[in-house]
Amino acid sequence: MKQTSTTVKKFWQAYCQSIGRQLPQPDAWSFGMTTSMANELADLVVKGKKTATTSAFIEGEAVTQVGDYDIILNGDNQPVAVIQNVVSEIMPYQQVSAEHAYHEGEGDRTLAYWRRVHEAFFREEGAQDHYQFSNQLLMSCEVFELRATQESLADNLEANE
């Protein structure tokens, strides 16, 4: 879910101050479809364990480009991290690799685990978003680097209060 708020704007400004240059504010969003999923996955990002994500590729929607930034929100829609995309690929679900699954940082980090939870996720999301899951469903696979966290920006955030 994408979000723009005063808190998000302040978080982005604190990041820009930390790098010494002003950049356009990127999208702010949370992982998953539930508050608990958003919290769990945001925590994995902050800990540096989750460095990849996968979403269903919907024709006509923008694809994240290498170099793009995003602000990650927790389940309370509060910003917790700034990430920057370093890999962006479109591929069928069945071609997602064990390496990508590992970088997603979830569960035991195996491809078997990844397939089990992501097939269920994409079936549920597809039912809501009007697409049907299959092994041929195109996926947007992204690898990102953690650029900042709430903790690393604490001094800049306090200065902007």
C-alpha positions as CSV (number, residue, x, y, z in Angstrom):
1,M,0.0,0.0,0.0
2,K,1.4,3.4,-1.0
3,Q,1.3,6.3,1.4
4,T,2.2,10.0,1.6
5,S,2.1,11.8,4.9
6,T,3.9,14.5,6.8
7,T,5.9,11.8,8.6
8,V,7.0,10.3,5.3
9,K,8.0,13.7,4.0
10,K,10.1,14.4,7.1
11,F,11.7,10.9,6.9
12,W,12.7,11.6,3.3
13,Q,14.0,15.0,4.1
14,A,16.1,13.5,6.9
15,Y,17.5,11.0,4.4
16,C,18.4,13.7,1.9
17,Q,20.1,15.7,4.7
18,S,22.1,12.6,5.6
19,I,23.4,12.3,2.0
20,G,23.9,16.0,1.5
21,R,21.6,16.4,-1.5
22,Q,18.0,16.8,-2.3
23,L,16.3,14.1,-4.3
24,P,12.6,13.8,-5.4
25,Q,10.6,12.0,-2.8
26,P,10.0,8.3,-3.9
27,D,6.9,6.1,-3.2
28,A,6.3,5.0,0.3
29,W,4.7,1.6,0.7
30,S,4.5,-1.5,2.9
31,F,5.0,-5.2,2.0
32,G,2.1,-7.7,2.0
33,M,-1.6,-7.4,2.6
34,T,-1.8,-7.3,6.4
35,T,-0.4,-5.2,9.3
36,S,1.5,-8.2,10.7
37,M,3.0,-9.1,7.3
38,A,4.0,-5.4,6.8
39,N,5.7,-5.3,10.2
40,E,7.4,-8.7,9.8
41,L,8.8,-7.9,6.4
42,A,9.8,-4.3,7.2
43,D,11.7,-5.7,10.2
44,L,13.6,-8.0,8.0
45,V,14.6,-5.1,5.8
46,V,15.8,-3.0,8.7
47,K,17.8,-6.0,10.0
48,G,19.4,-6.3,6.5
49,K,18.1,-9.8,6.0
50,K,15.5,-9.0,3.3
51,T,17.2,-7.5,0.3
52,A,14.7,-8.5,-2.5
53,T,11.0,-8.5,-3.2
54,T,8.7,-9.9,-5.8
55,S,5.4,-8.7,-7.0
56,A,3.0,-9.7,-9.8
57,F,3.7,-7.7,-12.9
58,I,0.6,-6.0,-14.1
59,E,0.6,-4.8,-17.7
60,G,0.6,-1.0,-17.8
61,E,1.9,-0.4,-14.3
62,A,5.3,1.2,-13.8
63,V,8.2,-1.1,-13.3
64,T,10.8,-0.2,-10.7
65,Q,14.0,0.9,-12.3
66,V,17.6,0.3,-11.2
67,G,18.5,3.4,-9.0
68,D,15.0,4.0,-7.9
69,Y,14.5,4.7,-4.2
70,D,11.5,3.6,-2.0
71,I,10.5,4.3,1.5
72,I,9.4,1.2,3.4
73,L,6.5,1.5,5.9
74,N,5.7,-0.7,8.8
75,G,2.2,-2.0,9.5
76,D,1.3,1.3,11.1
77,N,2.2,3.2,7.9
78,Q,5.3,4.7,9.6
79,P,8.5,5.0,7.6
80,V,11.2,2.6,8.8
81,A,13.7,2.4,5.9
82,V,15.0,3.8,2.7
83,I,16.0,1.3,0.0
84,Q,17.5,1.7,-3.4
85,N,16.8,-0.7,-6.3
86,V,19.9,-2.4,-7.7
87,V,18.3,-5.1,-9.9
88,S,15.0,-5.2,-11.7
89,E,13.8,-8.1,-13.8
90,I,10.6,-9.4,-15.2
91,M,10.2,-13.2,-15.4
92,P,7.6,-16.0,-15.1
93,Y,6.9,-17.1,-11.5
94,Q,8.4,-20.6,-12.3
95,Q,11.8,-19.0,-13.2
96,V,12.3,-17.2,-9.8
97,S,15.6,-18.5,-8.6
98,A,16.8,-20.0,-5.3
99,E,19.2,-17.1,-5.0
100,H,16.3,-14.6,-5.3
101,A,14.3,-16.5,-2.7
102,Y,17.2,-16.4,-0.4
103,H,17.6,-12.7,-0.7
104,E,13.9,-12.3,0.1
105,G,15.0,-13.2,3.6
106,E,11.8,-15.0,4.6
107,G,11.3,-18.3,6.5
108,D,14.2,-20.7,6.0
109,R,15.2,-18.8,2.9
110,T,14.8,-21.8,0.6
111,L,13.1,-21.8,-2.8
112,A,10.6,-24.4,-1.6
113,Y,9.6,-22.1,1.3
114,W,9.4,-19.1,-1.0
115,R,7.2,-20.9,-3.5
116,R,4.8,-22.2,-0.8
117,V,4.2,-18.8,0.8
118,H,4.3,-16.7,-2.4
119,E,2.0,-19.0,-4.4
120,A,-0.6,-18.6,-1.6
121,F,0.0,-14.8,-1.5
122,F,-0.3,-14.4,-5.2
123,R,-3.5,-16.5,-5.4
124,E,-5.1,-14.4,-2.6
125,E,-3.8,-11.1,-4.1
126,G,-4.9,-12.2,-7.6
127,A,-8.4,-12.9,-6.4
128,Q,-8.6,-9.3,-5.0
129,D,-6.8,-7.6,-7.9
130,H,-8.4,-9.6,-10.7
131,Y,-5.5,-11.7,-12.0
132,Q,-5.1,-15.4,-11.9
133,F,-2.1,-17.1,-10.5
134,S,-0.1,-19.5,-12.7
135,N,3.5,-20.7,-12.9
136,Q,3.7,-18.4,-16.0
137,L,2.4,-15.3,-14.2
138,L,5.0,-12.6,-14.8
139,M,6.8,-11.4,-11.7
140,S,8.7,-8.2,-11.1
141,C,11.7,-9.3,-9.2
142,E,13.8,-6.6,-7.5
143,V,16.9,-6.6,-5.4
144,F,17.6,-3.6,-3.3
145,E,20.1,-2.2,-0.9
146,L,19.2,-0.7,2.5
147,R,20.3,3.0,2.5
148,A,18.9,4.2,5.8
149,T,16.7,3.2,8.8
150,Q,14.7,5.1,11.4
151,E,17.6,4.6,13.8
152,S,20.3,5.8,11.4
153,L,18.3,8.9,10.6
154,A,17.4,9.7,14.3
155,D,19.6,12.7,14.7
156,N,18.4,14.3,11.4
157,L,14.8,13.5,12.3
158,E,15.2,15.2,15.8
159,A,16.8,18.2,14.2
160,N,13.7,18.6,11.9
161,E,11.1,18.5,14.7
